[in-house]
Amino acid sequence: MSKTVKKYSGVIVPMITPFNQDLTVDLKANERILDSFIKANVFPFLAGTTGESVSISDSQKALLIKSAVDHVNHRTLVYVGIAGNCLHDSIDNAKLYADMGADVLVAHLPFYYPINSDQMIRYFEQLAENCPCPLILYNIPVTTKQSIPVDVIEKLSYHPNIVGIKDSERGIERLDQSLALWKDRKDFVHLMGAAVQSAYALLNGSDGIVPSTGNITPKLYNDLYEAALRGDSQKAEELQELTNKISEVYQKNKILSQSIPALKVMMSVYGICDPYVMPPMYRLGDQEEERIKKETKQLLG
C-alpha cells in the first residue's frame, strides 16, 4: 500500500477514565492504561465520550489530563476532548489543556440547541481560531442528536487549524463519500470512529481508527491498522472479526450508558482498572458483571 502516513493517524483509543470507589480519578490506573497504549503503539484520546467527559467535574478533568500528559512525557501524542455547550468554556479548556501539554484537541457539536449547517460552520471556525493546538472535529450523532453533514466538514477542512474529522456515524455511503474527499489530502485526516468499520475504512483510505475496545486490546487494533497499511486485507478482516467478537461482550443489547460500565468490568478482570463509573452511569449488578467477566476470560484468556 502506498498511502502516505499523516501526522494525526493510526490507532487513537478513546480512553476510559478510571475512578476510585469515591469517584475521584484513579491516577495509578490512569498510568497503567497509558503505559499499555504506549507499549502497543496507540495514542490516547482523553476526555471523550468513552471517558465520561460530560460527567466529570472540571477540577477532576484537569487532574486527569495533567497527570496523563506528565506521565506520557512526550512519548506519544495526546488527544484531549474540549467539547461542551458553552463555546467560551471550550476555548478556556483548550488553552488550559494546551498549557498542560496536550498535542491535539477534539470537539463535537454542542448538544442542547439544534443548529443548522451555517451555525455549525461558524461555531467550529470560532473554536478553531481560538485553539492553541490543532483541532479535530468529532461527529457523534448518538450523543449530540445531530450529524455534521459531509459538505460542512469539507468546508471546515480548509481552515488552517482544523486538521481532521473523527466520524462515529455508521453508513458506508457516508464513509465512501468522506474517503473520496479526504483520503489523498495531506492536510486533513479521516479517523473512523465506528470500530466495526475499521478494516473497511482503513483499506479504502482512512487515516486511522478510534476504537473504544482498544482500551482492553490495544495491540489487536494496532495489528489491524498495520495489516491494512501494508494492504493485507485478509489479515485486517480476520482481526476485524476478532475485535468485533470482543466488542460484543460489552456492547451487545446495551445502550451507551450501559456499555461503558461493561467495558470497565472487562478491564477489571485483568486489574487494569476498577469498574466504577460516574453518574448518571451506574454499575450493572452482580449477575451481569459476573457474566461479562466469564465471557471475557473465555474469549481473551
C-alpha positions in Angstrom: 0.0 0.0 0.0 1.4 3.3 -1.0 -0.7 5.5 1.3 1.3 8.3 3.0 1.1 8.1 6.8 0.0 11.5 8.1 0.9 13.0 11.4 -2.5 12.6 13.1 -3.2 9.0 12.1 -3.0 5.4 13.4 -5.0 3.9 16.3 -6.3 6.6 18.7 -8.1 5.0 21.6 -10.9 6.9 23.3 -9.6 6.2 26.8 -11.9 5.3 29.7 -11.5 7.5 32.8 -10.6 5.2 35.8 -12.2 6.0 39.1 -11.7 5.1 42.7 -14.7 4.0 44.8 -15.2 7.6 45.9 -15.4 8.6 42.2 -12.1 10.5 42.2 -9.8 9.8 39.3 -7.6 6.8 39.8 -4.3 8.2 38.9 -2.4 4.9 39.2 -4.8 3.1 36.9 -4.6 6.1 34.5 -0.8 5.5 34.3 -1.3 1.7 33.8 -3.6 2.3 30.8 -1.4 4.9 29.3 1.6 2.6 29.5 -0.3 -0.2 27.8 -1.2 2.2 25.0 2.4 3.3 24.5 3.6 -0.3 24.5 1.0 -1.2 21.8 2.0 1.9 19.8 -1.5 3.5 20.0 -2.4 7.0 21.1 -4.6 8.1 24.0 -7.7 10.3 23.5 -8.7 11.7 26.9 -11.9 13.2 28.0 -14.0 11.9 25.1 -17.3 10.0 25.1 -15.9 6.7 26.5 -14.0 8.8 29.1 -17.3 10.1 30.5 -16.1 13.7 29.9 -19.5 15.3 30.4 -19.9 13.7 33.8 -16.6 14.7 35.4 -16.1 17.9 37.3 -13.8 20.4 35.7 -11.2 20.0 38.6 -11.1 16.2 38.2 -10.8 16.5 34.5 -7.9 18.9 34.8 -6.3 16.5 37.2 -6.8 13.6 34.8 -5.3 15.4 31.9 -2.3 17.0 33.8 -1.5 13.6 35.3 -1.7 11.9 31.9 0.4 14.4 30.0 3.0 14.4 32.7 3.2 10.6 32.7 3.4 10.3 29.0 6.2 12.9 28.9 6.3 13.4 25.1 6.5 9.6 24.5 3.3 9.8 22.3 0.8 12.3 21.1 -2.0 13.1 23.5 -5.5 13.9 22.1 -7.9 15.7 24.5 -11.6 16.5 24.2 -12.9 20.0 24.8 -16.5 19.7 23.7 -19.3 21.3 25.6 -22.4 23.5 25.3 -20.6 26.8 26.1 -18.1 28.0 23.5 -16.2 30.1 25.9 -15.7 27.2 28.3 -14.4 25.1 25.5 -12.0 27.8 24.5 -10.8 28.2 28.1 -10.3 24.4 28.4 -8.4 24.4 25.1 -6.0 26.9 26.4 -5.7 25.2 29.8 -5.1 21.7 28.3 -2.6 23.1 25.7 -0.7 24.7 28.5 -0.6 21.3 30.3 0.9 19.8 27.1 -2.0 18.4 25.1 -1.0 17.9 21.5 -4.4 17.8 19.7 -7.8 19.0 20.7 -11.1 17.3 19.8 -14.6 18.7 19.8 -18.1 17.6 18.8 -21.2 19.7 18.3 -22.8 21.4 21.2 -25.8 19.2 22.1 -28.6 21.3 23.6 -29.9 23.6 20.8 -30.4 22.1 17.3 -28.3 24.2 14.9 -28.1 24.4 11.1 -25.2 24.0 8.8 -24.2 27.7 8.8 -24.3 27.7 12.6 -22.1 24.6 12.7 -19.5 26.3 10.4 -19.5 29.5 12.5 -19.2 27.6 15.7 -16.3 25.4 14.7 -14.5 28.3 13.0 -14.7 30.3 16.2 -13.5 27.4 18.2 -10.6 26.6 15.9 -9.5 30.3 15.7 -9.1 30.3 19.5 -7.5 26.9 19.9 -3.7 27.0 20.6 -3.5 23.4 19.3 -4.7 21.7 16.1 -8.4 20.8 16.3 -10.1 17.6 15.1 -13.8 17.7 14.6 -15.9 14.9 16.1 -19.2 13.6 14.6 -21.2 11.5 17.0 -25.0 11.8 16.4 -25.8 9.2 19.1 -24.9 11.8 21.8 -25.3 15.2 20.1 -28.5 14.1 18.3 -27.3 15.8 15.1 -25.0 14.8 12.3 -22.4 17.1 10.9 -23.0 17.0 7.1 -20.1 15.9 4.9 -20.3 19.2 3.0 -20.0 21.1 6.2 -16.9 19.1 7.2 -15.5 19.7 3.7 -15.8 23.5 4.1 -14.2 23.4 7.5 -11.4 21.1 6.4 -9.7 24.1 4.7 -9.4 26.0 8.0 -5.7 26.2 8.8 -6.2 24.9 12.4 -8.7 22.1 11.6 -6.7 19.0 10.8 -9.2 16.2 10.7 -12.6 14.5 11.4 -13.3 11.7 13.8 -16.6 10.3 12.4 -18.5 7.8 14.6 -21.5 7.8 12.4 -22.1 4.5 10.6 -23.0 4.2 7.0 -21.0 3.0 4.0 -22.3 5.7 1.7 -21.2 8.5 4.0 -17.9 6.7 4.6 -17.2 6.3 0.9 -18.1 9.9 0.2 -15.8 11.1 3.0 -12.8 9.0 1.8 -13.2 10.2 -1.8 -12.8 13.7 -0.5 -10.1 13.3 2.1 -8.0 10.2 1.7 -5.5 12.0 -0.5 -5.5 15.3 1.4 -2.1 15.8 3.0 -3.5 18.5 5.4 -6.7 16.7 6.6 -7.2 13.3 8.2 -10.2 11.0 8.3 -10.5 8.9 11.5 -13.1 6.1 11.7 -14.9 6.2 15.0 -17.3 3.3 14.3 -14.9 0.4 15.2 -16.9 -2.2 13.4 -16.0 -0.5 10.1 -12.3 -0.2 10.9 -10.9 -2.6 8.4 -13.1 -1.4 5.5 -12.3 2.3 6.3 -8.5 1.7 6.5 -8.3 -0.5 3.4 -10.2 2.2 1.5 -8.1 5.1 2.6 -9.0 6.2 6.1 -6.0 7.5 8.1 -6.9 6.0 11.4 -9.4 4.4 13.7 -10.8 5.3 17.2 -11.9 2.1 18.8 -13.2 2.0 22.4 -12.4 -1.7 22.6 -8.8 -0.6 22.2 -8.9 0.1 26.0 -8.6 -3.6 26.6 -7.0 -4.9 23.4 -4.8 -2.0 22.0 -2.3 -4.3 20.3 -5.0 -6.1 18.3 -6.1 -2.8 16.8 -2.6 -1.7 16.0 -2.1 -5.1 14.3 -5.3 -4.4 12.3 -4.0 -0.9 11.4 -0.6 -2.2 10.3 -2.2 -5.0 8.2 -4.4 -2.5 6.4 -1.4 -0.2 5.9 0.5 -2.8 4.1 -2.5 -3.9 2.1 -3.1 -7.3 3.8 -6.8 -7.3 3.5 -7.2 -10.9 4.7 -5.4 -10.3 8.0 -7.2 -7.0 8.5 -10.6 -8.7 8.1 -9.6 -11.5 10.4 -8.7 -9.0 13.1 -11.9 -7.1 12.4 -13.9 -10.2 13.1 -12.0 -11.0 16.3 -12.3 -7.4 17.6 -16.0 -7.4 16.8 -16.5 -10.5 19.0 -14.6 -8.8 21.9 -16.7 -5.7 21.5 -20.0 -7.7 21.6 -19.2 -8.8 25.1 -19.8 -5.2 26.4 -21.9 -3.6 23.6 -24.5 -6.2 22.5 -28.0 -5.3 23.5 -26.7 -2.3 25.6 -27.2 1.4 25.3 -24.0 3.6 25.6 -24.5 4.3 29.3 -24.5 0.5 29.9 -21.7 -0.5 27.6 -19.1 1.8 29.2 -19.6 0.3 32.7 -19.5 -3.1 31.0 -16.2 -2.2 29.3 -14.7 -1.3 32.7 -15.8 -4.7 34.1 -13.9 -6.4 31.3 -10.8 -4.3 32.1 -11.2 -5.1 35.8 -10.7 -8.8 35.0 -7.0 -8.0 34.3 -6.5 -5.5 37.0 -6.4 -2.6 34.6 -9.0 -0.5 36.5 -11.9 -0.9 38.8 -15.5 -0.9 37.4 -16.6 2.4 38.9 -18.5 4.9 36.7 -19.7 8.4 37.2 -23.5 9.1 37.4 -25.7 9.1 35.5 -24.0 5.8 34.7 -24.1 3.1 37.3 -22.7 -0.4 37.8 -24.7 -3.2 36.1 -25.3 -5.5 39.1 -23.5 -8.6 40.3 -25.1 -11.1 38.0 -24.4 -9.1 34.8 -20.9 -8.3 35.9 -20.2 -12.0 36.5 -21.5 -12.9 33.1 -19.2 -10.3 31.5 -16.2 -11.5 33.5 -16.9 -15.1 32.4 -17.2 -14.2 28.7 -14.1 -12.1 28.9 -12.0 -14.9 30.3 -13.4 -17.3 27.8 -12.6 -15.0 24.9 -9.3 -13.5 26.0 -7.9 -16.0 28.5 
